[in-house]
Amino acid sequence: MTLLQGWGGQRRVECDERHPETAREVARSLSPQGSVARGLGRSYGDQALNEGRRVLTCTRLDRYLGFDEATGTLRCEAGVSLAQLIADFAPRGFFPAITPGTKFVTVGGCIANDVHGKAHHAQGTFATCVDALRLLVADGRVVTASPSCSGPPSGAWA
Ligand SMILES: Cc1cc2nc3c(=O)[nH]c(=O)nc-3n(C[C@H](O)[C@H](O)[C@H](O)COP(=O)(O)OP(=O)(O)OC[C@H]3O[C@@H](n4cnc5c(N)ncnc54)[C@H](O)[C@@H]3O)c2cc1C
């Protein structure tokens, strides 16, 4: 068990924390009692905690899967941090379109909380720069979600 807390520090609770390195490991790590994903733990609330139960910390899922220099479109795993993205892509002239007040957050955490930056009123939230995502849901299915994708979920991790 590992003692974990949210950034607000309201509660510290023992969790069965795992650090999967691949999508397959994530699938194998799902607990029948329920699992909670966690990024860099920068949420002020307790949504990335699961007292006495499984927490899947996704920071080792930090690979880039593809980048289109013409459009600035990146495919990556959910554990990539904005700090990592900025370090790697700012020198090439690219910066995340929406960033919260800290770069020590993961792409997965930004999507799950749909974070906003200082230009929230003009540019919207993180979702506005997400074309699509693949999500492993609790029963083991992999759902592909995008504004144009309304069909039934299907598939497994490639
Ligand atoms: C100094 C500071 C400044 C901040 N400024 C802002 C701001 O300006 N605007 C703003 O909107 N927020 C802000 N935040 C909040 C922060 O941006 C969000 O809480 C963000 O979601 C944290 O990302 P994380 O990777 O740490 O996720 P965590 O806190 O670890 O998790 C957040 C949520 O994402 C889910 N999650 C994480 N990874 C995955 C995954 N791989 N798959 C599925 N679900 C996942 C978790 O289950 C949880 O529900 C700030 C936080 C701090 C500490």
The ligand as an SDF file (V2000), in Angstrom:
LIG
                    3D

 53 58  0  0  0  0  0  0  0  0999 V2000
   -0.3770   24.8880   -9.2100 C   0  0  0  0  0  0  0  0  0  0  0  0
   -1.6090   24.3480   -9.9360 C   0  0  0  0  0  0  0  0  0  0  0  0
   -2.2460   25.1550  -10.8600 C   0  0  0  0  0  0  0  0  0  0  0  0
   -3.3700   24.6910  -11.5540 C   0  0  0  0  0  0  0  0  0  0  0  0
   -3.9690   25.5090  -12.4720 N   0  0  0  0  0  0  0  0  0  0  0  0
   -5.0540   25.0720  -13.1410 C   0  0  0  0  0  0  0  0  0  0  0  0
   -5.6900   25.8870  -14.1360 C   0  0  0  0  0  0  0  0  0  0  0  0
   -5.2790   27.0230  -14.3920 O   0  0  0  0  0  0  0  0  0  0  0  0
   -6.7600   25.3770  -14.7890 N   0  0  0  0  0  0  0  0  0  0  0  0
   -7.2400   24.0990  -14.5410 C   0  0  0  0  0  0  0  0  0  0  0  0
   -8.2050   23.6970  -15.1990 O   0  0  0  0  0  0  0  0  0  0  0  0
   -6.6540   23.3090  -13.6210 N   0  0  0  0  0  0  0  0  0  0  0  0
   -5.5820   23.7700  -12.9180 C   0  0  0  0  0  0  0  0  0  0  0  0
   -4.9830   22.9490  -11.9800 N   0  0  0  0  0  0  0  0  0  0  0  0
   -5.5180   21.5950  -11.7900 C   0  0  0  0  0  0  0  0  0  0  0  0
   -4.8110   20.5730  -12.7020 C   0  0  0  0  0  0  0  0  0  0  0  0
   -4.5150   21.1360  -13.9540 O   0  0  0  0  0  0  0  0  0  0  0  0
   -5.7820   19.4150  -12.9360 C   0  0  0  0  0  0  0  0  0  0  0  0
   -6.2240   18.8830  -11.7160 O   0  0  0  0  0  0  0  0  0  0  0  0
   -5.1820   18.2840  -13.7770 C   0  0  0  0  0  0  0  0  0  0  0  0
   -6.2320   17.4230  -14.1510 O   0  0  0  0  0  0  0  0  0  0  0  0
   -4.1280   17.4850  -13.0290 C   0  0  0  0  0  0  0  0  0  0  0  0
   -3.5660   16.5450  -13.8980 O   0  0  0  0  0  0  0  0  0  0  0  0
   -2.8130   15.2730  -13.3150 P   0  0  0  0  0  0  0  0  0  0  0  0
   -2.0550   14.6030  -14.4140 O   0  0  0  0  0  0  0  0  0  0  0  0
   -2.0230   15.6580  -12.1100 O   0  0  0  0  0  0  0  0  0  0  0  0
   -4.0580   14.3440  -12.9320 O   0  0  0  0  0  0  0  0  0  0  0  0
   -4.4920   13.7230  -11.5090 P   0  0  0  0  0  0  0  0  0  0  0  0
   -4.7100   14.8260  -10.5390 O   0  0  0  0  0  0  0  0  0  0  0  0
   -3.5420   12.6510  -11.1200 O   0  0  0  0  0  0  0  0  0  0  0  0
   -5.8850   13.0720  -11.9430 O   0  0  0  0  0  0  0  0  0  0  0  0
   -6.9360   13.9430  -12.3420 C   0  0  0  0  0  0  0  0  0  0  0  0
   -8.0980   13.1380  -12.9160 C   0  0  0  0  0  0  0  0  0  0  0  0
   -7.6860   12.5660  -14.1490 O   0  0  0  0  0  0  0  0  0  0  0  0
   -7.9330   11.1720  -14.1420 C   0  0  0  0  0  0  0  0  0  0  0  0
   -6.8600   10.5600  -14.9420 N   0  0  0  0  0  0  0  0  0  0  0  0
   -5.5300   10.8110  -14.8450 C   0  0  0  0  0  0  0  0  0  0  0  0
   -4.8540   10.0820  -15.7440 N   0  0  0  0  0  0  0  0  0  0  0  0
   -5.7780    9.3520  -16.4340 C   0  0  0  0  0  0  0  0  0  0  0  0
   -5.6840    8.3980  -17.4760 C   0  0  0  0  0  0  0  0  0  0  0  0
   -4.4990    8.0360  -17.9990 N   0  0  0  0  0  0  0  0  0  0  0  0
   -6.8310    7.8430  -17.9390 N   0  0  0  0  0  0  0  0  0  0  0  0
   -8.0270    8.2080  -17.4160 C   0  0  0  0  0  0  0  0  0  0  0  0
   -8.1800    9.1080  -16.4040 N   0  0  0  0  0  0  0  0  0  0  0  0
   -7.0600    9.6660  -15.9210 C   0  0  0  0  0  0  0  0  0  0  0  0
   -7.9030   10.7760  -12.6770 C   0  0  0  0  0  0  0  0  0  0  0  0
   -8.6430    9.5890  -12.4210 O   0  0  0  0  0  0  0  0  0  0  0  0
   -8.5500   11.9880  -12.0340 C   0  0  0  0  0  0  0  0  0  0  0  0
   -9.9610   11.8820  -12.1130 O   0  0  0  0  0  0  0  0  0  0  0  0
   -3.8570   23.3800  -11.2970 C   0  0  0  0  0  0  0  0  0  0  0  0
   -3.2130   22.5520  -10.3540 C   0  0  0  0  0  0  0  0  0  0  0  0
   -2.0970   23.0320   -9.6650 C   0  0  0  0  0  0  0  0  0  0  0  0
   -1.4080   22.1320   -8.6660 C   0  0  0  0  0  0  0  0  0  0  0  0
  1  2  1  0
  2  3  1  0
  2 52  2  0
  3  4  2  0
  4  5  1  0
  4 50  1  0
  5  6  2  0
  6  7  1  0
  6 13  1  0
  7  8  2  0
  7  9  1  0
  9 10  1  0
 10 11  2  0
 10 12  1  0
 12 13  2  0
 13 14  1  0
 14 15  1  0
 14 50  1  0
 15 16  1  0
 16 17  1  0
 16 18  1  0
 18 19  1  0
 18 20  1  0
 20 21  1  0
 20 22  1  0
 22 23  1  0
 23 24  1  0
 24 25  2  0
 24 26  1  0
 24 27  1  0
 27 28  1  0
 28 29  2  0
 28 30  1  0
 28 31  1  0
 31 32  1  0
 32 33  1  0
 33 34  1  0
 33 48  1  0
 34 35  1  0
 35 36  1  0
 35 46  1  0
 36 37  1  0
 36 45  1  0
 37 38  2  0
 38 39  1  0
 39 40  1  0
 39 45  2  0
 40 41  1  0
 40 42  2  0
 42 43  1  0
 43 44  2  0
 44 45  1  0
 46 47  1  0
 46 48  1  0
 48 49  1  0
 50 51  2  0
 51 52  1  0
 52 53  1  0
M  END
$$$$
